[in-house]
């Protein structure tokens, strides 16, 4: 009997490196880069990060949202009506930490990535939600917004009743900010 030599597959060569960057909205993005050597993987990673910083305004540090004094908004009852005291003055309540009121710059109609859901996008005057993509509002908006043309280039000035928006910043472990309501 002839002995045949078993060929043991060579171990894979090359290196992988993973790093985290943050989008302009503070969303964490895991970047993976590879190369035939560790140096090549690092060079690939740095090239990707540099491109992301220049093109998409990525940051290598989690953005720190500006400290803002506690904001107060008018209290609303269960049916959404504003609450007033006996003198007819609005009852004000302080917004919780991580929830802030912004001025609405623009609204536009978009679709979910899979194209199955209509989404209302809100762009604010103030940072950090003043970018081209804004914040997604999952609970509706002005009458007829779903009939607006799709896309970030089709932006509308906010109609009456939608000039201020309350947004909750992403909580620990969450990726996205959330539109709480319009004021």
Secondary structure, DSSP 8 states (H G I E B T S, - for coil): --------------EEEEEEEE-TT--EEEEEEEESSHHHHHHHHHHHHHHHHHHH--BSS----------EEE-B-TTS-B-B-TTS-B-EEE--TTEEEEEEEEEEEEE-TTS-SEEEEEEESSTTS-STT-EEESS--STTGGGS-BSTTS-B---TT-SEEEEE---TT----EEEEE-
